[in-house]
Amino acid sequence: MRPKTSGLVLAILFLLLSLMSAEAKSRPLVGHVMALLAVFEDAGVLPPESSPDANALIHALIQTQAALTKSKNPAVRDWLTEAFRSAEQSGLTPIAPRALTSQTLEAILRHAATHPLSARPAVLAGLDAFHVGQEDFNLMGRVYWGAKDRLRQRDQDIHRIYEQQRAIMPFQ
């Protein structure tokens, strides 16, 4: 069964393309965020298009991916490395942090739940350079865990659905 891509996701694509750099190496990253949004839509947890949460979620995903792929801040790099190491030790597939995938997002959210940003001011300051804060993590967490739960209720795996969506997104 081929995953569906609605008009909302296509509209989000246009928004993402307008927000992302025209730089060629940034283009593949758009597909990762689009795939996450498509997964959230498929699960029925994507905030309504006209809501403030919809814009905030898009912003949070794009900026978290920017921090993941571009931050040179040692505190942020160390915190992310800890997140991925911890995720691998708890059974997630080894993570290559080159983009914000379903696995990298889950690893980051799990780590943030047990290693709060408020307890790591240097990490929070490093993420702030990318305009990412605790509220962004709260929103991404609500949406991601809601999607994972809904998909599990349908006997679907969020990471498998993400990979299916990623395969049909532009900018491979």
C-alpha positions in Angstrom: 0.0 0.0 0.0 1.4 3.4 -1.0 1.2 6.1 1.7 -1.0 9.0 0.8 0.2 12.6 0.5 -2.6 15.1 0.9 -2.9 18.7 -0.1 -1.9 19.8 3.4 1.4 18.0 3.1 2.0 19.5 -0.4 1.1 23.0 1.0 3.6 22.4 3.8 6.2 21.4 1.1 5.7 24.8 -0.4 6.1 26.5 3.0 9.2 24.5 3.7 10.7 25.3 0.4 10.2 28.9 1.0 11.7 28.7 4.4 14.7 26.6 3.5 17.9 27.9 2.0 18.1 27.6 -1.8 21.5 26.0 -1.2 21.5 22.6 -3.0 22.8 20.6 0.0 19.9 21.8 2.1 17.3 20.4 -0.2 17.4 16.8 0.8 16.7 17.9 4.4 13.3 19.2 3.4 12.2 15.7 2.5 12.9 14.5 6.0 10.7 17.1 7.7 8.0 16.6 5.0 8.1 12.8 5.7 7.7 13.5 9.5 4.7 15.8 8.8 3.2 13.2 6.5 3.5 10.6 9.2 1.8 12.9 11.7 -1.0 13.6 9.3 -1.4 9.9 8.5 -1.7 9.2 12.3 -4.3 12.0 12.6 -2.2 14.1 15.0 -1.0 16.9 12.8 -2.3 20.2 14.2 -4.9 21.9 12.0 -3.4 23.9 9.1 -4.6 27.3 10.4 -3.6 26.7 14.1 -0.6 28.3 15.8 0.6 24.8 16.6 0.9 23.9 12.9 3.3 26.8 12.3 5.1 26.2 15.6 5.6 22.5 14.8 7.0 23.2 11.3 9.3 25.8 12.8 10.4 23.4 15.6 11.1 20.5 13.2 13.1 22.7 10.7 15.1 24.4 13.5 15.8 21.2 15.4 17.1 19.7 12.2 19.2 22.8 11.6 20.7 22.4 15.2 21.2 18.7 14.6 23.1 19.2 11.3 24.8 22.5 11.8 25.5 23.2 15.4 29.1 23.5 16.3 28.3 24.2 20.0 30.1 21.6 22.1 27.3 21.3 24.7 24.7 20.7 22.0 26.9 18.2 20.1 27.6 16.3 23.4 24.0 16.3 24.4 22.9 14.9 21.0 25.7 12.3 21.0 24.4 11.2 24.5 20.9 11.0 23.1 21.9 8.8 20.2 24.1 6.6 22.3 21.3 6.1 24.8 18.8 5.3 22.1 21.1 2.7 20.6 21.7 1.1 24.0 17.9 0.9 24.5 17.4 -1.0 21.2 16.8 1.6 18.5 18.6 1.1 15.3 22.0 2.8 15.2 21.4 6.4 14.3 23.3 8.5 11.7 22.5 12.0 12.8 22.6 13.6 9.3 18.9 14.6 9.3 15.8 14.7 11.5 14.3 11.3 10.9 11.7 9.5 13.0 14.5 7.7 14.8 16.6 10.8 15.5 13.6 12.7 16.6 12.6 9.8 19.0 16.1 9.6 20.4 16.2 13.4 21.0 12.8 13.4 22.6 13.5 10.4 24.8 16.8 12.0 25.9 15.1 15.4 26.6 12.6 13.6 28.8 15.3 12.2 31.1 17.9 15.0 30.6 15.8 18.2 30.7 17.1 21.2 28.9 16.4 23.2 32.0 19.1 21.2 33.8 21.6 21.9 31.0 21.8 25.7 30.4 24.7 25.4 28.0 22.6 23.1 25.8 19.6 25.3 26.0 21.7 28.3 25.1 23.2 26.4 22.1 19.7 25.4 20.9 18.5 29.0 21.4 20.9 30.0 18.7 18.7 28.0 16.4 15.5 29.4 18.0 14.7 26.0 19.6 13.5 26.0 23.2 11.6 23.8 25.7 8.2 24.7 24.2 9.4 23.4 20.9 10.4 20.1 22.5 7.1 19.9 24.3 5.1 20.4 21.1 7.3 17.9 19.1 6.9 15.4 21.9 3.1 15.7 22.1 2.8 15.2 18.4 5.4 12.5 18.0 4.3 10.3 20.9 0.6 10.8 19.8 1.5 9.6 16.3 3.5 6.7 17.6 0.6 5.6 19.9 -2.1 6.0 17.2 0.0 4.0 14.7 0.7 1.3 17.2 -3.0 1.0 17.8 -3.3 0.3 14.1 -0.5 -2.3 14.3 1.8 0.0 12.4 5.4 1.1 13.2 6.1 4.8 13.1 9.6 4.2 11.7 8.4 2.0 8.9 5.7 4.6 8.0 8.4 7.3 8.1 10.6 5.3 5.7 7.6 4.8 3.3 6.8 8.5 3.4 10.5 9.5 3.0 10.8 7.3 -0.1 8.1 9.3 -1.9 9.2 12.7 -0.9 11.2 15.0 -3.3 14.8 15.9 -2.7 16.2 12.4 -2.0 
